[in-house]
Amino acid sequence: MNDLTNPIAIVRSEEKEVSESVFYWHEKCQEANKARNLSNLSQAESLYHIDRMGGYKELGYDSMGEYVYKCYDRSKPWADKLVGIHKKFVEELGISNEKLLAATFGKLSKVLAHITKDNVDEILDMLPKMKQDEVDDLVRKLKGDSPTDEKEQGQIRLKGPIEIIESIQSAMDIAKSELCQTSSFYQYESEVPDLLSVEFLASSFMSGVSLAGDPYETLENALKALEHNYNVKITWTENE
């Protein structure tokens, strides 16, 4: 899928001076990217160290955003989410990856903004047994939202083949990330209503003016999420 099929070999062939630690985490990140199942936490750890050390510069990239875009066809908000999960759970709270794997990456992402040292153990014990809608209810309780708030905001319920649901959810997560970056009203992705993220995506397809940000960038990121999920290459050409 990616033109840079072996970035490590490229780095060595150009004789860039890359430290052993940066090279190690870059290689680990590449390995995790190739293995879809349960690879997110390993990739999160690798991206955390690359970002912390500024290793993307040693690897020949100007920014972390450029690094993840060119190496993994993913956006900076995607990388920020992974880095944030490793930083909060592992570095700050000392939780083992084994315990995090049981909770699953998607659920960890939803509760991340509301995790503290006082509630982390209880929440991690609950997450493996919870369905996605139950996690959404938990997040609303952690935020202190009332049932009225839930009715006003609304939540999307998806039914169908798991691979299709994952793709739609991934596109919605991208929209939520961009809304957080461009709106002062929302600080965390978990605060963005599902319906608003879908409205944002729809506006990107149907209009040259979106609710926030660049609609073409949103569309491009959504397509890249589909490419990643299905390991295909999608060529998008805007109609003249």
C-alpha positions, -999 to +999 in steps of 0.1 A: +000+000+000+028+024+009+055+035-015+080+035+013+079-003+016+112-004+036+120+030+051+147+014+073+167+003+043+163+037+028+176+054+059+207+031+059+213+034+021+214+072+024+238+069+053+219+092+076+231+092+111+203+075+130+209+066+167+203+030+177+174+040+199+156+059+171+163+031+147+149+005+172+116+023+177+112+031+140+117-006+132+092-017+160+067+008+146+071-006+111+065-042+125+034-031+144+020-014+114+022-046+093+004-066+120-033-055+122-043-076+152-035-060+186-007-039+171-020-005+182-005-005+216+029-016+203+027+012+177+016+036+204+048+028+224+070+032+194+055+065+183+057+078+218+095+073+219+100+086+184+080+118+192+097+123+226+132+120+212+124+140+180+135+109+162+115+118+131+143+144+124+170+118+125+149+097+101+148+126+076+114+142+083+106+178+092+078+169+117+060+141+134+031+147+111+052+143+080+067+111+094+034+093+101+019+106+068+047+093+046+055+061+065+020+050+075-004+071+054-020+084+086-027+118+101-011+136+130-043+134+151-041+096+147-005+096+160-014+120+188-041+096+200-017+067+201+010+087+218-015+100+243-026+065+253+009+053+259+019+084+278-012+084+301-015+047+309+020+034+307+044+063+314+022+083+339+002+055+356+025+025+351-001+002+336+012-029+318+005-035+282-010-069+290-037-052+311-043-026+283-046-053+257-075-068+276-093-035+275-087-030+238-074+001+220-108+015+209-122+015+244-090+030+258-092+058+233-128+067+244-120+069+281-085+085+278-096+121+286-113+110+319-086+086+333-070+095+367-048+076+391-079+072+413-102+056+388-078+039+363-078+004+380-116+003+383-122+014+347-096-010+333-113-039+352-147-029+337-137-023+300-130-059+288-166-069+297-183-038+283-199-033+249-192-001+229-225+015+238-218+007+275-184+025+271-202+055+257-226+055+287-196+053+310-179+083+293-211+103+297-212+095+334-175+104+338-183+137+321-213+142+343-238+144+314-275+140+321-299+118+302-313+151+286-278+158+272-278+123+256-311+129+239-300+162+226-267+150+212-277+115+200-254+086+194-248+066+162-255+028+164-238+008+136-249-026+124-232-047+097-199-065+088-172-056+114-148-044+087-173-019+074-182-007+109-145-002+117-140+019+086-169+041+093-159+045+129-123+053+119-136+081+095-158+095+124-128+095+147-108+115+121-136+140+119-137+143+157-100+149+158-102+177+132-132+193+150-112+194+182-083+211+164-105+238+147-131+244+174-126+259+209-158+242+221-145+207+221-112+198+238-113+160+236-126+136+208-149+119+234-168+152+238-177+154+201-212+140+195-213+112+169-240+130+149-218+161+146-189+140+133-211+124+107-225+158+097-189+171+093-180+141+071-212+146+050-205+183+045-170+174+033-184+152+005-213+174-005-200+210-002-169+231-007-176+247+027-175+225+058-183+231+095-146+234+103-112+229+087-106+219+051-133+196+037-109+181+011-084+173+039-111+156+058-121+136+028-085+126+021-079+115+056-111+094+055-100+077+023-066+070+039-083+053+068-101+031+044-068+023+026-053+013+059-082-009+070-084-028+037-047-026+026-057-010-007-047+021-026-075+046-034-069+072-060-092+102-056-096+127-084-118+158-080-142+164-109-132+194-130 
